[in-house]
Amino acid sequence: VLVALVVLGASSGANAELSGVFQEMVKTECHFINGTEKVRFVKRFVYNREQYVCFDSDVGLYVGDTSFGEKIARHWNSDPEWMEYRRAAVDRHCRHNYELSTAFLVERRGER
């Protein structure tokens, strides 16, 4: 990362303002309550440390947090096939991974 900053001419200082450097991040979260009895899937889209659109399985739709995010949310929400795929992520992503890791996590709980 430092090499990229130097090449772009940015200062390596912690509070230095970076011009011409942009960051996009997608963060996926699974929230488990009582095992897999209640599972919440959240997918956040962030650009330059600002969340612009988010999918929450409890809501069942994309919600825009900025004007750009609202436009994207309307587009994604208008595709029924895509929305069915996204809503199924609770089972496909969260519950599936929970079942794969449960034996490992439960066995290690409380060990020091």
For each residue, the residues with C-beta under 8 A, 3 or more apart:
1: 4 5
2: 5 6 12
3: 6 7
4: 1 7 8 21
5: 1 2 8 10 11 12 18 21
6: 2 3 9 10 12
7: 3 4
8: 4 5 18 20 21
9: 6
10: 5 6 16 18 19 21
11: 5 16
12: 2 5 6 16
13: 16
14:
15:
16: 10 11 12 13
17:
18: 5 8 10 21
19: 10
20: 8
21: 4 5 8 10 18
22: 47 48
23: 46 47 48 49
24: 45 46 47
25: 45 46 47
26: 43 44 45 46
27: 43 44 46
28: 41 42 43 44 93
29: 40 41 42 43 44
30: 39 40 41 42 93 94 97 98
31: 39 40 41 42
32: 35 36 38 39 94 98
33: 37 38 39 40
34: 37 38
35: 32 98
36: 32 39 94 95 98 99
37: 33 34
38: 32 33 34
39: 30 31 32 33 36 57 90 94 95 98
40: 29 30 31 33 56 57 58 90
41: 28 29 30 31 55 56 57 89 90 93 94
42: 28 29 30 31 54 55 56 57
43: 26 27 28 29 54 55 86 89
44: 26 27 28 29 51 54
45: 24 25 26 51 52 53 54 69 72
46: 23 24 25 26 27 49 50 51 52
47: 22 23 24 25 50 52
48: 22 23
49: 23 46
50: 46 47 65 66
51: 44 45 46 54 65 69
52: 45 46 47 64 65 66 68 69 72
53: 45 62 63 64 65 66 69 70 72 73 76
54: 42 43 44 45 51 62 63 65 69
55: 41 42 43 59 61 62 63 86
56: 40 41 42 59 60 63
57: 39 40 41 42 60 87 89 90
58: 40
59: 55 56 63
60: 56 57 83 87
61: 55 73 77 83
62: 53 54 55 72 73 76 77 86
63: 53 54 55 56 59 69 73
64: 52 53 67 68 69 70 71 72 73 74
65: 50 51 52 53 54 69
66: 50 52 53 69 70
67: 64 70 71
68: 52 64 71 72
69: 45 51 52 53 54 63 64 65 66 72 73
70: 53 64 66 67 73 74
71: 64 67 68 74 75
72: 45 52 53 62 64 68 69 75 76
73: 53 61 62 63 64 69 70 76 77
74: 64 70 71 77 78
75: 71 72 78 79
76: 53 62 72 73 79 82 83 86
77: 61 62 73 74 83
78: 74 75
79: 75 76 82 83
80: 83 84
81: 84 85
82: 76 79 85 86
83: 60 61 76 77 79 80 86 87
84: 80 81 87 88
85: 81 82 88 89
86: 43 55 62 76 82 83 89
87: 57 60 83 84 90
88: 84 85 91 92
89: 41 43 57 85 86 92 93 94
90: 39 40 41 57 87 93 94 95
91: 88 94 95 96
92: 88 89 95 96
93: 28 30 41 89 90 96 97
94: 30 32 36 39 41 89 90 91 97 98
95: 36 39 90 91 92 98 99
96: 91 92 93 99 100
97: 30 93 94 100 101
98: 30 32 35 36 39 94 95 101 102
99: 36 95 96 102
100: 96 97
101: 97 98 104 105
102: 98 99 105 106
103: 106 107
104: 101 107 108
105: 101 102 108 109
106: 102 103 109
107: 103 104
108: 104 105 111
109: 105 106
110:
111: 108
112:
